[in-house]
């Protein structure tokens, strides 16, 4: 068999695999390139994930319909970006209250469920002055969390000494449960997100 013929068969096989994989790939968000920053408009219905909040109560994403939902991914012992993101969320929560925007909810989803028990997450939220009536810190079953990470395109890798490497993603979901805007990294501003939430709240 000639090398030319073998190469042709390999190319054809590769194309076939790409076509077969396309439907599955279209159902999730691919992770951004490492170190990506900025924002991206998206339009993806969010599955009805069920996770556990800081008070051990189940939180269904579907139960938040009718509210603009801002989601980010953190873990409580993170030494760098996560505290910055959580501080921004605290500022956004204060900004929403001062603007009289009531139909909203904030979610901080752990990337380290082994360490982030509900008690740990409650303490973490309290350190940032979170109003837990409209901001939940979520952990849960590892399989359910993995499905949520996969849908949102969040890669998670556990390291030694309690460190976890994960994609820096914050995303905004509209009142119909459609994911609308992804914010990558930590370069976005509180005012930028507040404006986006206000714009979504104004839509019927």
Buried (B, 14 or more C-beta within 10 A) or exposed (E): EEEEEEEEEEEEEEEEEEEEEEEEEEEBBEBBEEEBEEBEEBEBEBEEBBBBBBEEEEBEBEEBBEBBBBBBBBBBBBEEEBBEBBEBBBBBBBBBEEEEBEBBBBBBBBBBBEBBBBEBBBEBBEEBEBEBEBBBBBBBEEEBBEBBBBBBBBBBEBEEEBBBEBBBBBBBBBBEBBBBBBBBBBEBEBEBBBEBBBBBBEEE
